[in-house]
Structure formats: structure tokens, C-alpha cells
Amino acid sequence: MGFIKGALKAGVIAKVAQIAQRELSKPENQRKAKEMVQKLRDKKR
């Protein structure tokens, strides 16, 4: 049973990584990510 749960979790993680990679390849999402990082950097200062 533990093996099945581990395999299931690995599959879910792989799918999430695949979706994240696909979304981050879109130019509008890259722009949003850069803006978010810039806001975080500005808050630290």
C-alpha cells in the first residue's frame, strides 16, 4: 500500500511540475512573475 501511495504522489508532483513549466513559458506569466519578484525585493528594502 505504501508503494502505491508513493507512486501516486510522484505522479501528482510530476504533473504539477509539468503544468507549472508550461504556464511559466507563457510571456504574460513571465511578466507577472518578474513583477511579483520585484515587489518582494522592494518590500525588503
Chimera marker file (.cmm) of the C-alpha trace (Angstrom):
<marker_set name="trace">
<marker id="1" x="0.000" y="0.000" z="0.000" r="1" g="1" b="0" radius="0.5"/>
<marker id="2" x="2.845" y="2.417" z="0.792" r="1" g="1" b="0" radius="0.5"/>
<marker id="3" x="4.376" y="1.804" z="-2.625" r="1" g="1" b="0" radius="0.5"/>
<marker id="4" x="1.127" y="2.790" z="-4.334" r="1" g="1" b="0" radius="0.5"/>
<marker id="5" x="0.848" y="5.993" z="-2.292" r="1" g="1" b="0" radius="0.5"/>
<marker id="6" x="4.447" y="6.891" z="-3.093" r="1" g="1" b="0" radius="0.5"/>
<marker id="7" x="3.935" y="6.274" z="-6.802" r="1" g="1" b="0" radius="0.5"/>
<marker id="8" x="0.722" y="8.299" z="-6.748" r="1" g="1" b="0" radius="0.5"/>
<marker id="9" x="2.420" y="11.236" z="-5.013" r="1" g="1" b="0" radius="0.5"/>
<marker id="10" x="5.305" y="11.121" z="-7.501" r="1" g="1" b="0" radius="0.5"/>
<marker id="11" x="2.835" y="11.188" z="-10.387" r="1" g="1" b="0" radius="0.5"/>
<marker id="12" x="0.951" y="14.150" z="-8.940" r="1" g="1" b="0" radius="0.5"/>
<marker id="13" x="4.176" y="16.061" z="-8.330" r="1" g="1" b="0" radius="0.5"/>
<marker id="14" x="5.353" y="15.343" z="-11.881" r="1" g="1" b="0" radius="0.5"/>
<marker id="15" x="2.046" y="16.603" z="-13.303" r="1" g="1" b="0" radius="0.5"/>
<marker id="16" x="2.149" y="19.791" z="-11.201" r="1" g="1" b="0" radius="0.5"/>
<marker id="17" x="5.730" y="20.444" z="-12.341" r="1" g="1" b="0" radius="0.5"/>
<marker id="18" x="4.686" y="19.910" z="-15.969" r="1" g="1" b="0" radius="0.5"/>
<marker id="19" x="1.776" y="22.356" z="-15.664" r="1" g="1" b="0" radius="0.5"/>
<marker id="20" x="3.958" y="24.935" z="-13.873" r="1" g="1" b="0" radius="0.5"/>
<marker id="21" x="6.618" y="24.695" z="-16.571" r="1" g="1" b="0" radius="0.5"/>
<marker id="22" x="4.006" y="25.139" z="-19.322" r="1" g="1" b="0" radius="0.5"/>
<marker id="23" x="2.462" y="28.160" z="-17.593" r="1" g="1" b="0" radius="0.5"/>
<marker id="24" x="5.836" y="29.796" z="-16.932" r="1" g="1" b="0" radius="0.5"/>
<marker id="25" x="6.732" y="29.534" z="-20.606" r="1" g="1" b="0" radius="0.5"/>
<marker id="26" x="3.912" y="31.968" z="-21.443" r="1" g="1" b="0" radius="0.5"/>
<marker id="27" x="5.172" y="35.565" z="-21.818" r="1" g="1" b="0" radius="0.5"/>
<marker id="28" x="2.363" y="37.147" z="-19.786" r="1" g="1" b="0" radius="0.5"/>
<marker id="29" x="3.055" y="34.819" z="-16.859" r="1" g="1" b="0" radius="0.5"/>
<marker id="30" x="6.791" y="35.553" z="-17.059" r="1" g="1" b="0" radius="0.5"/>
<marker id="31" x="5.981" y="39.261" z="-16.803" r="1" g="1" b="0" radius="0.5"/>
<marker id="32" x="3.724" y="38.690" z="-13.793" r="1" g="1" b="0" radius="0.5"/>
<marker id="33" x="6.393" y="36.584" z="-12.079" r="1" g="1" b="0" radius="0.5"/>
<marker id="34" x="9.019" y="39.291" z="-12.620" r="1" g="1" b="0" radius="0.5"/>
<marker id="35" x="6.686" y="41.932" z="-11.202" r="1" g="1" b="0" radius="0.5"/>
<marker id="36" x="5.984" y="39.792" z="-8.140" r="1" g="1" b="0" radius="0.5"/>
<marker id="37" x="9.703" y="39.240" z="-7.515" r="1" g="1" b="0" radius="0.5"/>
<marker id="38" x="10.336" y="42.966" z="-7.886" r="1" g="1" b="0" radius="0.5"/>
<marker id="39" x="7.603" y="43.780" z="-5.340" r="1" g="1" b="0" radius="0.5"/>
<marker id="40" x="9.126" y="41.327" z="-2.864" r="1" g="1" b="0" radius="0.5"/>
<marker id="41" x="12.565" y="42.871" z="-3.345" r="1" g="1" b="0" radius="0.5"/>
<marker id="42" x="11.167" y="46.379" z="-2.830" r="1" g="1" b="0" radius="0.5"/>
<marker id="43" x="9.473" y="45.321" z="0.419" r="1" g="1" b="0" radius="0.5"/>
<marker id="44" x="12.752" y="44.007" z="1.844" r="1" g="1" b="0" radius="0.5"/>
<marker id="45" x="14.426" y="47.403" z="1.377" r="1" g="1" b="0" radius="0.5"/>
<link id1="1" id2="2" r="1" g="1" b="0" radius="0.2"/>
<link id1="2" id2="3" r="1" g="1" b="0" radius="0.2"/>
<link id1="3" id2="4" r="1" g="1" b="0" radius="0.2"/>
<link id1="4" id2="5" r="1" g="1" b="0" radius="0.2"/>
<link id1="5" id2="6" r="1" g="1" b="0" radius="0.2"/>
<link id1="6" id2="7" r="1" g="1" b="0" radius="0.2"/>
<link id1="7" id2="8" r="1" g="1" b="0" radius="0.2"/>
<link id1="8" id2="9" r="1" g="1" b="0" radius="0.2"/>
<link id1="9" id2="10" r="1" g="1" b="0" radius="0.2"/>
<link id1="10" id2="11" r="1" g="1" b="0" radius="0.2"/>
<link id1="11" id2="12" r="1" g="1" b="0" radius="0.2"/>
<link id1="12" id2="13" r="1" g="1" b="0" radius="0.2"/>
<link id1="13" id2="14" r="1" g="1" b="0" radius="0.2"/>
<link id1="14" id2="15" r="1" g="1" b="0" radius="0.2"/>
<link id1="15" id2="16" r="1" g="1" b="0" radius="0.2"/>
<link id1="16" id2="17" r="1" g="1" b="0" radius="0.2"/>
<link id1="17" id2="18" r="1" g="1" b="0" radius="0.2"/>
<link id1="18" id2="19" r="1" g="1" b="0" radius="0.2"/>
<link id1="19" id2="20" r="1" g="1" b="0" radius="0.2"/>
<link id1="20" id2="21" r="1" g="1" b="0" radius="0.2"/>
<link id1="21" id2="22" r="1" g="1" b="0" radius="0.2"/>
<link id1="22" id2="23" r="1" g="1" b="0" radius="0.2"/>
<link id1="23" id2="24" r="1" g="1" b="0" radius="0.2"/>
<link id1="24" id2="25" r="1" g="1" b="0" radius="0.2"/>
<link id1="25" id2="26" r="1" g="1" b="0" radius="0.2"/>
<link id1="26" id2="27" r="1" g="1" b="0" radius="0.2"/>
<link id1="27" id2="28" r="1" g="1" b="0" radius="0.2"/>
<link id1="28" id2="29" r="1" g="1" b="0" radius="0.2"/>
<link id1="29" id2="30" r="1" g="1" b="0" radius="0.2"/>
<link id1="30" id2="31" r="1" g="1" b="0" radius="0.2"/>
<link id1="31" id2="32" r="1" g="1" b="0" radius="0.2"/>
<link id1="32" id2="33" r="1" g="1" b="0" radius="0.2"/>
<link id1="33" id2="34" r="1" g="1" b="0" radius="0.2"/>
<link id1="34" id2="35" r="1" g="1" b="0" radius="0.2"/>
<link id1="35" id2="36" r="1" g="1" b="0" radius="0.2"/>
<link id1="36" id2="37" r="1" g="1" b="0" radius="0.2"/>
<link id1="37" id2="38" r="1" g="1" b="0" radius="0.2"/>
<link id1="38" id2="39" r="1" g="1" b="0" radius="0.2"/>
<link id1="39" id2="40" r="1" g="1" b="0" radius="0.2"/>
<link id1="40" id2="41" r="1" g="1" b="0" radius="0.2"/>
<link id1="41" id2="42" r="1" g="1" b="0" radius="0.2"/>
<link id1="42" id2="43" r="1" g="1" b="0" radius="0.2"/>
<link id1="43" id2="44" r="1" g="1" b="0" radius="0.2"/>
<link id1="44" id2="45" r="1" g="1" b="0" radius="0.2"/>
</marker_set>
